[in-house]
Amino acid sequence: MVTYIGNEDPVIQVISGHDNFVRAQLGIVSHAKETFDCCMDNKALSILLNEESICKEIIKLKNRGVRSRFVTEFDKEDTHYYKMLIRYATEVFHIDGVVGNFTIVDDSKYTYYILMDFGENNITISKLLQTRFKPFVASQGYLFENLCLKATPAKEKVREVLTESRGDFLDTIQDLTEAKKISINLVETAVFEILLLFPSINAFYRAEHSNVVNFLLQASRRGVAVKLLIQADEYNELRETIKDNIRQKYSSINIQYTDKPLPNKITTMVIDQAVSMAIDVEDDSKDTFEAAGGMAVYSNNESAVSACLSIFQSLWIKSEFDKQNKVKHAYFEMFKGFKLKDEFYTRRWSFKEAKETQ
């Protein structure tokens, strides 16, 4: 049922009934052109995202260039929706004790969600209240902006939760089979980002042989940003062929190569900027972790993670510059030997054409 309160603007529209709710919400999300701001507690958010059609429209917002922001309360017991928002929304924030459930679309349409609790975890959205009354929408927009300023960015909250799960730790792992299991588990539970530095192509092949790369591929397909940086020699035709093969096989993963020699053969992984795994092998020529031997350091210590993150980011940036320089060099080589000269073009304009352009 849809009820209108007020004969003229401002009109408050009251929507009740599940089908009407879904239809109205689809219209709200799909018609957003510039901004979609949402403040909801985890109960209302789970109800909203459990509607498959609505969930799909929310995922499309970012691809359509709509700035989507969510303020919610992180629930440690159910992280599914939180992870999804981090991947697909423009900005996600956590705030303790969120009160009130509303959305604001394009700074012009406000929707409030009234929840009904029937007990035994049976909670549903019973009514929607909608209005376009500008002063009211503007005041609620001001409230939302202040909530964003006071809230914690979702990525920081994820790091905080991962740290709290065990406290601050730095573990030395002598068994690389155990290190491999931990690495796979980290990849499977990654929320938004995986950074992985391979000190050689052989190190990459070891990860591929141990099925780690397939888990990276699965992570990228579920929306996690996966970046692989592989050290490789520059002047080696065989290595260039290998590079192309790896890129084609794992096209959904962002893979870069660095020609800068590394001081050691340590494979470094950083997950969600919260935990790191550094694996040092004794024999880089071996095909498996078990045969390569060595040890690993697993940590959520801020200094350890920051060090790994800094090394990866600096090498990644350098690889980007190197790639751009290679493109420029290839461009100049392409036109090398051509005698190019400036040419000037003139045209006589008729009186009629000149008049039409005025």
Phi, psi and omega in degrees: 000140179239125181237139178249129178252115183105134181275335179235172176297139004277134178256133173256122180261125179252121183243127177228162184095134186301313182297319178294322178299312181297316181297316180294317182293323176299319178295320180299310184288314186291336181266000177296130183253322185237313184223147173222106182252132185225128174238116183211147170283170186293335179290310180295322181296319180294324177296316181297313185280346175287341174281108188303317183296320179290318180302317180297321180292323178295320178298326182288340186306311183297319180293334179274000179082015179272130178283111182249127180234136181234130171247120182212181178248123183290124179255113183297335183284335183219095185265359186303309184290324180297316179297319181297318180296319180300322181285322191251338180273158179291313180218138177229136182232150175248139173215137181289138172066046178300132178238129180096142181230112183208161173230151175230124182249126176053030179056023185225342182228123182251134177231129178248139184252122178260120182265147176239126181256113180263008180083165180053045178061020178263088182243135180218162176273116185268327182212154170242137173246126183234143176207154174245013181299109192304311180301320181291315179299320179296320180293322178288327175296321177296319178299316181296318180298321179291325176297318179298320181294324183273341185281166177263128176305141186303321182296323177292323179294321178299314179300319180297317181293317180296325179289319182292335184300328179229356189079183180287123182221156174213101186256138172260124184247117181276333181266110182289341173296319177293321178298321178296316180299317179295319180299316179296319178297321178297318179296317182293331183258004180300141183264309187226340186206138173229123177245130185220121180253119176258124184284355178197163175294327176300322178296321176297315181297327177297317179294323178293315180298327181272007177074005179296321183295325177297323176292326175296320179297317178297321179297318180296325181288336177267008171105001178282135178284113182249123178239124176247131177240120185243129176282130181213149178289145184279311188262070180209111184299322179298317180297323178296321178295318179298317178303312181298319180297318180295316180298317181292320183291325183238058187293337181279353179258139179280106184245130176234161178235143175239136179266355181288125178299137180262148184288346181209177180252045182265122173276125186240132178234136175233125182249122176052028181054025185240324180226154180226153175225122178242120184247119179252121183257157179272325182229102185288347182280347184285156185274337184235160177298319183299316182286328183290331180068174178123204182210168180224154176238121183244127187205154167243011178298131186302319180294317180295315180294317180298321179296313178296318180296318181296316179298313181298311185296320180294319178291324179296315179298317179297320179295327176295314178298317180298320180295318179296320179295323178294321178296317179297317180298316179297322179296314181291325177295326181298321184260006179295132179096342177281136177266096182264143179221158178286140177235141180246135182246134177233154179216138176274123180267134175281162180299323182293317180293320179296323180290322180293332181278348181286000000 
